[in-house]
Each structure stands twice: as C-alpha cells, then as structure tokens.
Amino acid sequence: MSTRCYRNKTEYKCVVRTSDAVLVVENLEMLGETKRIPLKNVKEVTRLPDGRLEIKTVDGDVVNMLINELVRKDIEYFTFLYYFTKEQQNIRETIMRNLHNYIFLVQPAFKIFQTLTKGNIPQWEFYRELIKELQDFNDILSSLGMNELSEALAKYVKTFASSVERRSVSSLVNSLKNYVKFLTAYFSSLLRETIKYFDPSYFVDLTLIAYIYFYSKSLGLPLQAERARRDFEHIAQEQVLKLGLLDELLKERITLAMKLLLQTSRGPEEIPQRLMDIIGEEINRYVLQTQH
C-alpha cells in the first residue's frame, strides 16, 4: 500500500515495506527514480500537528508522509521500530522504574491476601508493619512530587489502618481489592502517557496476573493458577499481534518466549525484567537482520 509524500518539497509516492523495515520513496513523474530509506538511516521521526509524519535522514533528506488508513498500520510499525531501537535504554528505564514502584506497592496486598486464605487467623501485627512500610514509601513519593499517587496512597493507608484497628477482615479485604485496582489503572495510564508510539501498559497487567498465578500456586489453588496462566498467555499474544510485526517467525519467537515466562520464572518480581529482555532482544535481532 502507498501514500503521497513530499521529499524535500517534491511530491512522491511512499511505501513502507514492513518485511525489511524500509521506507521506499518513488518519484511520481520520473519512473525509476527510487530512494530507499532503511531504518538505520533514519535520524528523526516526528508526528506533525496536521497529522503527517516527518522523517529526517542522516544524509539530509526530509520526507513528509500523508497517513491514510491503507498505510496507517505499516507507518505505525515503522515508527515503533524506530522509536524502540533509538530510545531503547530510556524506554527500558522508564518502564522498569514504574513497574518497580507498582510491584513494591502491590506486594503488601498479596501478602495480606495470602494470610487470610483458607480461614487462617488474621495476623494483625504483621498487617500494621506492612501498612507502616507503605506509609514510609509514601513519604518518598511525596518528596518526589508524585502528588496524585501520594494523595491516593495516603487515603488507602488510612483506610487499611482503620480496618486493622477495628479488626474487620471484610473491610480490609474490600479496601485491598480497590487498592490493587487503583494501582493497576494508575500505572497503566502513566505508562501510556509517558511512552510514545506504542502502548506498554500491558506490562502492568501481565505483572498483576503473574502475582495471581504464583500466589495461587503457593496456596494450592491449581484452578486459579491455570486460569491466570491462560490469561497471561492470551494478553501476551494479543499484544504481540498489536505491534504489527508482520514477520511470522518474529511473532512466533516472542509469543513462545512469553508463554514460557511463568514456567521459568522464580516469582512475579522477575516478570517485568524478563518481558523487557524478550522484546528487546527479539526486536533488535529482527532489525539487524533486515537492515543488511
């Protein structure tokens, strides 16, 4: 599929070949005049206010592309590969930093859920210690200027403390469920707003499902663990397809690697790092193979 584009202000036809991550620019008036722009020669990609995509190359070319529905998926794929490969370290650090905070905040909830399963006696003093850890971490969030998260966490900490003082198991469980939902929605939204050109928020969903899977296994709940495993695989495969990676071998490799994650990980805390490793390694290998 092709679209109109302008190379150095002259009208051309542009085709993004997703098979080898190359932008092909063809002159509409002079047959045979073709410019191939492989991903490695792209210096900058910018979405302009009028909706066009501007691509600057290392040798000084400037190409403005009109995005129609026929080429939208291919263009988004090209920009995803560009952004991921050029900004990989920054993307990785941003995702890992936010997932680290998510994991730290969600862990206490699962620790409490675990002690309350199968009619165990509530461990009120242990819950007070966990609440104190959250309070201390909230002080750090406040000092970093993360006001929205800090204010919400302060309210939840107050609710947890009240439930513990009243020794109300039902109140504590309901508050914890709402707390986990809030954290998942908050960090998913934060990642969507922070990372351009692709949506990494599913890392949060996969991390949460990994917690459910591992805790279900440790509590001897095989049906819940199996359901979580299937959910994990479904979301992972769905997201691989959304990337628009048309190379079937690449799709297969990433999907298989994600399916093996739960089987080979020692705990939910490993999942985010392993996800980043899989996607980074496979996409880097793909780009290197296609740019020769």
N, C-alpha and C positions, 0 to 999 in steps of 0.2 A: 504494500500500500504506500502511496506517496502523498505529499502535501506541497503547497507552494512555499518557497522560502526565498530569502534575499541574501546573497553572498556579496559582501562589500557593495550593497545597494543595487545590485543587479538581480533580476528575477531568475530563479532556478526552480528545479524540481528536487525535492529532498526525499530520500528513502532511508529509514533506519533499518539496517539488517541486524535483527536480533540474534541470528545464528552465529555471527562473529563480532558483535558489538561494534559495528562500523556505521558511520553516517555517510551516505553516498549523495553527493550534490551534482546534479546533471543540468547543463545549460539547456534551456528550452529552445533557443534559437540556433545553437551550433551543436549539431549532433556529434557525439563522440567526445565532447569536452566534459570530462567527469573528474570530480575531486573526491577522493576517499579520505575520510577523517576517522582514523581509529581512535578508540577511547584514550590510548596513551598520549595522543597528540592534543587532547582537549585541555585547555588551560583553565577555563572558567565556564560555568553554566548558570544562567540567571533567568528566572521567570519574570518577564516584563509586566508592567501594570496593565497593558492591553491584552494580556493572556498569551502573547507569543513567547517563544523560548529563544534566548540569545546564547549562542555558543561561540566562544573565543578560543582560537587555537594557538599553539606555541609558535607558529610561523606567521602570526599576524592576521589570519583570516577572521572575519566576523560574519556569522550566519544567523539570521533571524528566521525562525520557523513558525508558520501558522499551524496551530494544533486543531485538527478536526477529529471527529470521532473514529475515523478509519485508522488513524495513526497514533491515537492517544496512548494506547497500551504500550506500543513499541517505544514511543518517546519517553514515557514514564519509566520504562525499563532501562533505557539508555541513561537517563539522568540518575536513576537509582544506582546503577553500576558506577557511574562517575563519582557520585557523592560518597558512596560506601568505600570505594577504593582510595579516593583522595583524602577523605576525612575520617578514615577508619579508626585511628587512635582516639580522636576526640569523641567520636560516636561511642566507642567502646567504654571510654572513661565515664561519659555521661550516663550511659545505661547502667553500668556497674555501680556507680555511686548511688543512683536512685534505687536500684534493686537491693543494695546493701542496707539502705535505710528501711526499705519495705520489709526485708527479712527480719531486721532487728526488731521492728515494731510489731510484726505479726507473730513472731515466735512465742511471746508470753501467752497469747490467746490459745495457741495449740497446746502449750504445756498445761494450762488450766483445764482445757477440754479433756486432755488425756487423764488427768487425775480424777475427773468426775464421771468417767465412763464405767459402765458395769457396776453401778451402785457403790463405788468407793467412797470412803469417808472424806468429806472436803478438808483440804489442808489450808486452813485459813491463814496461818502464819506465813506459809510459803507464798500465798497469793499477795500478802502485804509486801513481801520482798520484791516480787515481780512488779507490783504497782510502783514501788519506790524506784526501781530501775527505769521505768517509763517516765516517771517524774524527772529524774536526773537527765535523761536523754532529751526530754522536752526543754529543759533549760538550755541545752546546747542548740537545739533547733531555734529557739527564741533569739539566742545571741547571733545566729547566722542569718537572721532576718526572714526565716521561713514562717511568717506570721500566720498564714491560713492554716497550715498543718499544725503549728504550735497551739493555736487557739482551740482547734477541734480536739487535739490530743488532751489538752488541759480539761476539757469538759468530760471526755471519756474517763480520764483518770479519776476525776471527782465522782463520777457515777460508779466506777468499779469500787472505789474506796467505800462509798455508801453501802453498796451491796455486801461487801465483806463485813463491815461493821454490823450490819443487820443480819448477817449470816443467811442471806437469801440466795439460794442456789439458782432459782429460776430467774431472778433479776440479773444476776451475774452472767448467766449463760446468754440471755437475750441481749444484754449490753455488749458482750463479746462478739456475738454474731453481727450486730450492727457495726461494730468497730472494724471487723475484718472486711465487711462490705465497703465501708468508707475508705479504708486504706487502699483496697484494690482499685476502686474507682478513682481515687485521688492520684495515685502513682501512674495509672494508665493514662489519665488525662495529661499529667505532667510530661510524660514521655512523648505523647502525640504532639504537644505544643513545642517541645524542645528540639526534636529531631525532624529535619526536613526531608521531603521526597519519599519517605516510607514510614510505615507505622510500626514501631517496635513495642507497642503497648501489650501485645500478646505475651511478651516475656513475663509480665506480671501474672497473667492468667496461668501460664504454664508453671510458674513458681508456686502459686497457690495450690494448683492441682497436685503438684509434687508433694507438698506438705500433707494434703489429704491422703495421698497414696501411701506415704511412708508411715504416717501415724495410724492409718487403718491396718497396715501390716503388723506394726508393733503391738496393736491392741487385739490382734487375732480376728480381724474382720475381713475375711477374704473377698466377700461380695463387694464391699465398698471399695477395697483396693483395686479389684478388677475393673469396676466402673470408672474409677479415677484413671486407671491406665488407658482405657479406651478413650476417655475424654481427652487425655493428654495427646494421644496419637492423632485424634481427629483434628484438634486445634493446630497441631504442628503441621499436619499435611495440608490443611486449609490455608495456612499462612504461606507455605512454600508455593502453592498454586497462585496466591495473590501477588507474589513477587514478579509474576510474568516471565519466569525463567523458562524459555521455550526449549532449552536443551534437555532432552528427556533423561539423559544419563545424570545430569546435574540434579534434576528433580529427584531422581531415584536415590542418589547418594545421600542428599540432605534428609529426605524422608526416612530412609533406613537408619541413618545415624541418630535422628531424633527418636525413633521407635526404640532404639537400644539404650537411650539415656537412662530411663528408670531402672532398667535391669543392671546397668553397670555403675550407677552412682551409689555412693555410700549414704547419702542423705539429701534432703531438699536443698540444703545450702550450696551444694555443688552445681545445681541445675543452671543458674544464670551464667556462670563462667563457662560451663560446657556448651551451652547454647551459642554463646559468642564465638567460642573456638570453632565449632562446627560450621557455622555460617561464614565466618571469616575465612577459614581455610579453604572451604569448597569454592567460594566465590573468587578468591584470589587465584586459585588454581585454574578456574574457568577463564578468567580474564587473561591470564598469562598464556593459556593455550590458544586463545582466539586472536591474540594481537601479533602473532608471528607472521 
